[in-house]
Amino acid sequence: MSDFIGSLKRLLSEITNGAVKLGNFYKTENLPSEQGEFVIVDFALGDFGDGFIVLSEDLAKTLGNEMLRIFQLTVDNLNDDLVLSTIGEAINQSVNGAVQENAEQFGMIPSVSVGAAQVVTAEALKEKVSGLSFIEVEGGLWFCVPNKLSSILLMGYSDVSERADAVSSEVEKTSASVMQENDVEDVTFPQLRPEGDIQPLPRNLELLLDVKVNVSVELGRSRVSIKDLLSLGSGSIITLDKLAGEPVDILVNGKPIAKGEVVVIDESFGVRILDIIAPKERLKAEL
Protein backbone atom coordinates (compact mmCIF):
# COMPACT_ATOMS: atom_id res chain seq x y z
CA MET A 1 0.00 0.00 0.00
CA SER A 2 1.19 3.49 -0.77
CA ASP A 3 2.26 5.55 2.23
CA PHE A 4 3.13 9.24 1.77
CA ILE A 5 3.94 9.80 5.47
CA GLY A 6 6.13 6.70 5.61
CA SER A 7 8.04 7.78 2.51
CA LEU A 8 8.53 11.30 3.86
CA LYS A 9 9.96 9.91 7.12
CA ARG A 10 12.30 7.58 5.25
CA LEU A 11 13.56 10.33 2.96
CA LEU A 12 14.20 12.68 5.89
CA SER A 13 16.13 9.89 7.60
CA GLU A 14 18.22 9.29 4.46
CA ILE A 15 19.01 13.01 4.13
CA THR A 16 20.40 13.06 7.67
CA ASN A 17 22.08 9.64 7.43
CA GLY A 18 19.71 8.21 10.02
CA ALA A 19 20.08 11.00 12.58
CA VAL A 20 16.35 11.90 12.45
CA LYS A 21 14.32 9.13 14.07
CA LEU A 22 10.55 9.21 13.64
CA GLY A 23 8.14 6.68 15.12
CA ASN A 24 5.09 4.96 13.65
CA PHE A 25 2.38 6.49 15.83
CA TYR A 26 -0.34 8.52 14.12
CA LYS A 27 -3.38 10.25 15.50
CA THR A 28 -5.36 13.45 15.13
CA GLU A 29 -5.07 15.56 18.24
CA ASN A 30 -5.07 19.12 19.48
CA LEU A 31 -1.88 21.09 19.21
CA PRO A 32 0.59 20.70 22.10
CA SER A 33 -0.03 23.27 24.80
CA GLU A 34 3.58 23.63 25.94
CA GLN A 35 5.33 26.86 25.11
CA GLY A 36 8.30 26.99 22.78
CA GLU A 37 9.20 27.54 19.17
CA PHE A 38 8.23 25.48 16.14
CA VAL A 39 9.42 25.47 12.55
CA ILE A 40 6.62 25.31 9.98
CA VAL A 41 6.76 24.76 6.24
CA ASP A 42 3.60 25.47 4.27
CA PHE A 43 2.79 23.21 1.34
CA ALA A 44 -0.01 22.46 -1.12
CA LEU A 45 -0.78 19.24 -2.97
CA GLY A 46 -2.87 19.80 -6.08
CA ASP A 47 -6.56 20.39 -5.30
CA PHE A 48 -6.33 18.95 -1.79
CA GLY A 49 -5.73 22.38 -0.25
CA ASP A 50 -3.00 24.10 1.72
CA GLY A 51 -1.42 22.70 4.86
CA PHE A 52 1.64 22.83 7.06
CA ILE A 53 4.45 20.50 8.07
CA VAL A 54 5.41 21.34 11.65
CA LEU A 55 8.68 20.45 13.37
CA SER A 56 9.40 20.76 17.06
CA GLU A 57 12.33 22.94 18.12
CA ASP A 58 14.43 19.87 19.00
CA LEU A 59 13.74 18.06 15.73
CA ALA A 60 14.41 21.22 13.69
CA LYS A 61 17.78 21.68 15.40
CA THR A 62 18.67 18.02 14.87
CA LEU A 63 17.80 18.28 11.19
CA GLY A 64 19.66 21.56 10.79
CA ASN A 65 22.76 20.27 12.60
CA GLU A 66 22.98 17.19 10.40
CA MET A 67 22.52 19.19 7.20
CA LEU A 68 25.11 21.82 8.20
CA ARG A 69 27.62 19.34 9.58
CA ILE A 70 29.65 19.44 6.36
CA PHE A 71 30.26 23.16 7.00
CA GLN A 72 31.33 22.45 10.60
CA LEU A 73 28.47 24.67 11.76
CA THR A 74 26.15 24.13 14.73
CA VAL A 75 22.52 25.18 14.92
CA ASP A 76 22.00 27.44 17.92
CA ASN A 77 19.41 29.87 16.57
CA LEU A 78 16.52 28.64 14.44
CA ASN A 79 15.96 32.17 13.12
CA ASP A 80 19.24 32.07 11.16
CA ASP A 81 18.57 32.36 7.40
CA LEU A 82 21.02 29.57 6.55
CA VAL A 83 19.40 27.20 9.06
CA LEU A 84 15.87 27.87 7.78
CA SER A 85 16.95 27.60 4.13
CA THR A 86 18.60 24.27 4.85
CA ILE A 87 15.60 22.86 6.73
CA GLY A 88 13.22 24.13 4.05
CA GLU A 89 15.28 22.48 1.30
CA ALA A 90 15.28 19.16 3.17
CA ILE A 91 11.48 19.27 3.55
CA ASN A 92 11.04 20.35 -0.09
CA GLN A 93 13.13 17.45 -1.41
CA SER A 94 11.40 14.95 0.87
CA VAL A 95 7.85 16.10 0.06
CA ASN A 96 8.47 15.97 -3.70
CA GLY A 97 10.08 12.56 -3.40
CA ALA A 98 7.24 11.19 -1.27
CA VAL A 99 4.62 12.46 -3.75
CA GLN A 100 6.41 10.82 -6.67
CA GLU A 101 6.69 7.52 -4.81
CA ASN A 102 3.03 7.47 -3.74
CA ALA A 103 1.05 8.86 -6.68
CA GLU A 104 -1.50 6.04 -6.28
CA GLN A 105 -2.40 7.30 -2.82
CA PHE A 106 -3.69 10.56 -4.36
CA GLY A 107 -5.09 8.96 -7.51
CA MET A 108 -2.58 10.95 -9.56
CA ILE A 109 0.65 12.92 -9.24
CA PRO A 110 -0.58 16.23 -7.79
CA SER A 111 1.27 19.47 -8.30
CA VAL A 112 3.49 20.23 -5.33
CA SER A 113 4.18 23.64 -3.85
CA VAL A 114 6.47 23.92 -0.81
CA GLY A 115 7.07 27.29 0.86
CA ALA A 116 9.92 28.62 2.96
CA ALA A 117 10.54 27.45 6.53
CA GLN A 118 9.72 29.91 9.28
CA VAL A 119 9.84 29.98 13.08
CA VAL A 120 6.63 30.53 15.07
CA THR A 121 5.58 30.36 18.71
CA ALA A 122 3.05 27.85 20.00
CA GLU A 123 0.40 30.57 20.18
CA ALA A 124 1.03 31.76 16.61
CA LEU A 125 1.03 28.17 15.38
CA LYS A 126 -2.45 27.52 16.79
CA GLU A 127 -3.78 30.52 14.87
CA LYS A 128 -2.21 29.38 11.61
CA VAL A 129 -3.58 25.83 11.73
CA SER A 130 -7.04 26.68 13.03
CA GLY A 131 -9.67 24.65 11.17
CA LEU A 132 -7.20 22.04 9.90
CA SER A 133 -6.85 18.39 10.89
CA PHE A 134 -3.83 17.87 13.09
CA ILE A 135 -1.88 14.65 12.51
CA GLU A 136 0.77 13.75 15.05
CA VAL A 137 3.82 11.67 14.17
CA GLU A 138 6.12 10.59 16.97
CA GLY A 139 9.48 12.31 16.95
CA GLY A 140 8.40 15.95 16.79
CA LEU A 141 6.83 15.96 13.32
CA TRP A 142 3.21 16.97 12.67
CA PHE A 143 0.95 17.54 9.68
CA CYS A 144 -1.77 20.19 9.70
CA VAL A 145 -3.91 19.61 6.62
CA PRO A 146 -7.52 19.89 5.37
CA ASN A 147 -9.85 17.05 6.34
CA LYS A 148 -9.93 15.65 2.79
CA LEU A 149 -6.16 15.30 2.67
CA SER A 150 -6.03 14.04 6.27
CA SER A 151 -8.31 11.09 5.48
CA ILE A 152 -6.05 10.13 2.56
CA LEU A 153 -2.81 10.39 4.53
CA LEU A 154 -4.23 8.37 7.44
CA MET A 155 -5.84 5.67 5.32
CA GLY A 156 -4.77 2.25 6.53
CA TYR A 157 -3.46 3.24 9.98
CA SER A 158 -5.02 1.81 13.12
CA ASP A 159 -6.35 3.78 16.09
CA VAL A 160 -6.98 6.89 14.02
CA SER A 161 -9.89 9.26 14.59
CA GLU A 162 -10.67 12.65 13.07
CA ARG A 163 -10.66 15.45 15.66
CA ALA A 164 -13.69 17.70 16.05
CA ASP A 165 -13.19 21.13 14.54
CA ALA A 166 -13.51 23.67 17.37
CA VAL A 167 -13.38 26.76 15.16
CA SER A 168 -15.54 26.44 12.06
CA SER A 169 -18.93 24.71 11.87
CA GLU A 170 -18.19 24.18 8.17
CA VAL A 171 -15.66 21.46 8.98
CA GLU A 172 -17.32 18.04 9.16
CA LYS A 173 -16.81 15.96 12.32
CA THR A 174 -15.89 12.45 11.23
CA SER A 175 -14.09 9.45 12.63
CA ALA A 176 -11.88 6.98 10.82
CA SER A 177 -12.65 3.32 11.40
CA VAL A 178 -10.12 1.13 13.15
CA MET A 179 -8.35 -1.13 10.68
CA GLN A 180 -6.57 -4.32 11.63
CA GLU A 181 -3.46 -5.25 9.69
CA ASN A 182 -1.50 -8.47 9.43
CA ASP A 183 1.20 -9.10 12.01
CA VAL A 184 4.22 -7.45 10.46
CA GLU A 185 7.39 -6.75 12.37
CA ASP A 186 9.51 -3.70 11.61
CA VAL A 187 12.92 -4.56 10.25
CA THR A 188 15.80 -2.59 11.74
CA PHE A 189 19.02 -2.44 9.75
CA PRO A 190 22.29 -1.55 11.50
CA GLN A 191 23.81 1.77 10.53
CA LEU A 192 26.96 1.30 8.46
CA ARG A 193 30.01 3.17 9.73
CA PRO A 194 33.31 3.75 7.93
CA GLU A 195 36.39 1.99 9.27
CA GLY A 196 39.09 4.01 11.00
CA ASP A 197 38.91 7.77 11.31
CA ILE A 198 37.69 8.40 7.77
CA GLN A 199 34.68 10.76 7.80
CA PRO A 200 33.10 10.86 4.32
CA LEU A 201 30.84 13.71 3.34
CA PRO A 202 27.11 13.00 3.85
CA ARG A 203 25.13 11.82 0.84
CA ASN A 204 22.91 14.87 1.11
CA LEU A 205 25.61 17.32 -0.05
CA GLU A 206 23.72 18.00 -3.28
CA LEU A 207 20.79 19.39 -1.29
CA LEU A 208 22.92 22.27 -0.04
CA LEU A 209 24.45 23.35 -3.33
CA ASP A 210 21.70 25.90 -4.04
CA VAL A 211 21.54 27.27 -0.48
CA LYS A 212 22.67 30.91 -0.41
CA VAL A 213 25.06 32.10 2.30
CA ASN A 214 26.34 35.54 3.24
CA VAL A 215 30.06 36.07 2.69
CA SER A 216 31.67 39.06 4.41
CA VAL A 217 35.20 40.35 4.89
CA GLU A 218 36.19 41.87 8.24
CA LEU A 219 38.95 44.45 8.04
CA GLY A 220 39.28 44.79 11.81
CA ARG A 221 37.59 45.71 15.04
CA SER A 222 37.83 48.34 17.76
CA ARG A 223 36.43 48.73 21.25
CA VAL A 224 35.46 52.25 22.29
CA SER A 225 33.63 53.84 25.18
CA ILE A 226 30.19 55.38 24.87
CA LYS A 227 31.81 58.79 25.40
CA ASP A 228 34.17 58.30 22.46
CA LEU A 229 31.36 56.89 20.33
CA LEU A 230 29.17 59.95 20.89
CA SER A 231 32.05 62.25 19.97
CA LEU A 232 32.47 60.73 16.51
CA GLY A 233 31.72 62.95 13.59
CA SER A 234 32.53 63.44 9.92
CA GLY A 235 36.29 63.04 9.47
CA SER A 236 36.83 61.11 12.71
CA ILE A 237 39.26 58.18 12.52
CA ILE A 238 38.80 54.84 14.33
CA THR A 239 41.92 52.77 14.89
CA LEU A 240 41.34 49.06 14.25
CA ASP A 241 43.06 46.10 15.89
CA LYS A 242 44.62 44.95 12.59
CA LEU A 243 48.05 46.06 11.41
CA ALA A 244 48.59 47.37 7.90
CA GLY A 245 49.19 44.44 5.56
CA GLU A 246 47.83 41.89 8.03
CA PRO A 247 45.40 39.32 6.50
CA VAL A 248 41.69 40.07 6.84
CA ASP A 249 39.06 37.60 8.08
CA ILE A 250 36.64 36.01 5.60
CA LEU A 251 33.33 35.05 7.21
CA VAL A 252 30.43 32.88 6.03
CA ASN A 253 27.22 33.68 7.94
CA GLY A 254 29.34 35.23 10.66
CA LYS A 255 31.64 32.21 11.01
CA PRO A 256 35.36 32.62 10.10
CA ILE A 257 36.46 30.22 7.36
CA ALA A 258 39.59 31.76 5.81
CA LYS A 259 42.21 34.54 5.78
CA GLY A 260 42.80 36.79 2.80
CA GLU A 261 44.18 40.04 1.48
CA VAL A 262 42.26 42.94 -0.04
CA VAL A 263 42.82 43.50 -3.79
CA VAL A 264 41.36 45.81 -6.42
CA ILE A 265 39.67 44.28 -9.47
CA ASP A 266 38.97 46.97 -12.09
CA GLU A 267 37.03 49.48 -9.96
CA SER A 268 35.81 47.04 -7.32
CA PHE A 269 37.34 45.69 -4.14
CA GLY A 270 38.01 41.97 -3.88
CA VAL A 271 39.74 39.56 -1.55
CA ARG A 272 42.38 36.96 -2.38
CA ILE A 273 42.21 33.85 -0.18
CA LEU A 274 45.54 33.14 1.49
CA ASP A 275 44.66 30.41 3.96
CA ILE A 276 41.64 28.19 4.76
CA ILE A 277 40.97 27.78 8.48
CA ALA A 278 40.96 24.12 9.56
CA PRO A 279 37.48 22.82 10.54
CA LYS A 280 38.51 22.24 14.17
CA GLU A 281 39.86 25.77 14.43
CA ARG A 282 36.64 27.22 13.02
CA LEU A 283 34.68 25.79 15.93
CA LYS A 284 37.10 27.35 18.43
CA ALA A 285 37.14 30.77 16.78
CA GLU A 286 35.46 33.52 18.76
CA LEU A 287 34.18 36.56 16.93
N, C-alpha and C positions, 0 to 999 in steps of 0.2 A: 504493500500500500504506500502511496505517496505520502510524504511527511515534510512539509515546508519547515516547521519549527525544528525538527530533528536535523534537517540538512543545514539550517542556519547555525545551529549549535556546533555541528561537526566542522563547518567551514571556519567558524571563529576559533575553534580549537586548533585547527591546522595552521591558521595565520599566526597564532601565538605559540606554535610548537608544543601544544598541550598544556600551556600554562593556565588557560581559562577553562575551568571545570564547571559544567552546568549539569544539573540533575535531570530527572525524568518526571518531575511532579508538575502537574498542570491543574489549574483551577481558575475560576473567575471569582474575584474577591475585591473588596474595597482597597483603596490605596493605603499603603502603610502610613501610620499616623506619626511615626517618629520623625523628628526634625533632622535636617541634613540637606546635602546637595545631591542632585541627580543630573545625569547627562541624558538628554533626549535627542532623538533623531527622527524628524517627521518623514513619512513616506506615504506613497499612494500606489496601489496596485490596480491598474485599469479602472473599471467601473465599480469597484468594491468600496471606494471611498478613501478618505485620508485617515491616517492613524499615526501612532508614535511607537518607536522602540525606546524603552527606558532602561537605563543602566544605573545601578547603585553607585555611590561614590567609590566604594572599595573595588567593585568590578571594573569601573572606568579607569581607575588608576592602575590596576593590574594589566588591563588591555593596553593602556598607553605606555606603561613601563616596558612591556614585552616588544611593542612595535618600535620604541625609540632606543632599545638596547644597543642596536648597531651604531648609534651615534654616541654611546656612552652617556646618555642623558637619563635623568630620573624625574618622574612625574611627581611634583610637589603641589602644583597649582593647576586645577582643572580648567581655569579660565585662560590659560596660555593658548595662543592661537595655534602653535605647532601641535600641542597636545590634542586640541579639538579637531584639527584638520586630520590628524593621524587616526583618531578614533572614528571620525566620520567616514574616512576612506575604507577602514576595515569593515564597518557596517554596510557601506555601499557595495563593496565587492561581495560580501557574504549574502546580502539580500538578492542581488542579481543572480548569483550562482544558485541560491536555493530556489528561485523562481524557475530558472532554466531546468533544474533537475526535477521539479515537481509540477510541470505544466498540467498534468492530468488532474491534479488536485483542484485546479481552478477551471478546468474544462477548456483551457487554452493557455497561451503564453501571454499574460497581461502586460501592458506597458508598465514600466517601473520608473518611479520618480523618488529619489532619495535626497533629502535636504541636508543642510549643514548641522553638525552637532552643536548643542548649546547647553549651558549649565543653568539649572533652575532650582529653586527651593521647593520643599515639600508642598508648601501652600500654593505656590505658583503652578506646580505640576497638577494639583487637583483641579485648578481652574481650567487648565488646558485640555484635560482629558474628560471633563464633565460630559456625560451623555454617551460615553463610549464603553464598550465591554473591556474589562480589565482582566488580562490573562497573566497569571503568575507562573514563572519558570524558576525553579530552584537555582540559586547561584547568583542572584541579583539582577536577573534579566526579566523584563516584563513587556507585554504587548498591550497597547491600548488601541483598539480598533472598533469599527462599526459592528453591530450585531451580525450582519450578513457575513462579513469576513470572519468574525469570531467563530461562528458555527462551522465554517469550512476548515479553519485551522485546528479546531478541537475535535474534528470528526475522527472517531476511532479510539479516543482516549477514555479510560474509565474514570469514574468518580468526578465527572465534570458537570457543572450546572451553571446556567446563565444567571448572572446577578440581576436583581431588580434595578431598574434605572430610577434613581432618586431625584433626578433633575427635570427630565422632560417626560410628559405623559404620552408623547409620540413614540417613545421607544417601547417596543413590545416586551413583556415579561415572559420569558420562556425558560424551559429547563431541558437540558440534554439528557437523554436516556443513558443509563449505565450499560456499558458494553463489556462483555467478558471476552477475553482473548485467550488463545492457547498459551500453555505454560512455555515461556521462552525466557531463557536466561541471557542476561547481558554478557557479552564477551569482552574481557578487558585484555588489551595487548600491552606488553611492557614497553616503556619508552626507550628507544634506542639512544645510546650515548656514545660519542666518539671516544676512542681509546687515547690515553695520554692526556696531555694538556692542550690538544688541538681544539680550538673553539671556532667552528665554521660559522659563516654568516647565516642567519635565519632564512628559510625559504621564502619568506614574505618580503624580501628586499624590494621586489618589483612594485609592491603596493605603495612604497614611499617615494618613488622616483618623481612623481608629479606634485608632491607636497612642497609648498613654497615656504622658505625660511628667510628670516631677516639677517643680512650680513652687514656688520658695522665695523668700523676701524676706530680704535680709541688712541688718540694722540697722547693723552696723559690726563692726570687728575691733579686736583689741588684742594686743600682743606682750608677754609677761611672762616672767620668769625662772622656773626650776624652784623657786627659793627662795620667790618670791612666790606661785607656784601652790600650793605645799604649805601656805602660811599662810592660804589662803582658808577661810572658814567661813561659817556662817549670818549674814547681815547684811553681809557684805563687799561692796564696790562695785568694779566693774571699769570703768575709763574707756575708752570706745571712741574710734576715730579719726574719728567723724562728729560734726559740730557739730549742735546742736539746730536743727531745722527744715531741715536739709540733706536732699535726696532720698535715698531708700534704693535699693539695687540689687535688681532683680527678675531671678532666675536661672531658667533652664530646663535641668534636668539638669546643674546646676553651671556653665552658661555664661550670662554676663550678656547680657540682651536689651533691658532697658529701665530707666528711672528712674521712681520714683514716690514718693508720700507716704502715710503711714499714716493711715487714717481709721477711724472706729467706725461699724459698721452694726448697729443694734439693740444686742445685747450681744456682738457679735463684732468682731474686728479685720478690717480690709480694707486694700487698697492701691489708690490711684488712680494710673493711669499718666499720667505727665507727659511723657515723652519716650521714643521708640523708638530704640535704638542702631543706627546704620547698620551694614549687614552687614560692611563692611570693618573697622569699628572693633571689631566683636565678635571677629573673628579675632585682633586685636592685644591684646585685653583680657587682663590677667593677674590671676588670682584670688589 
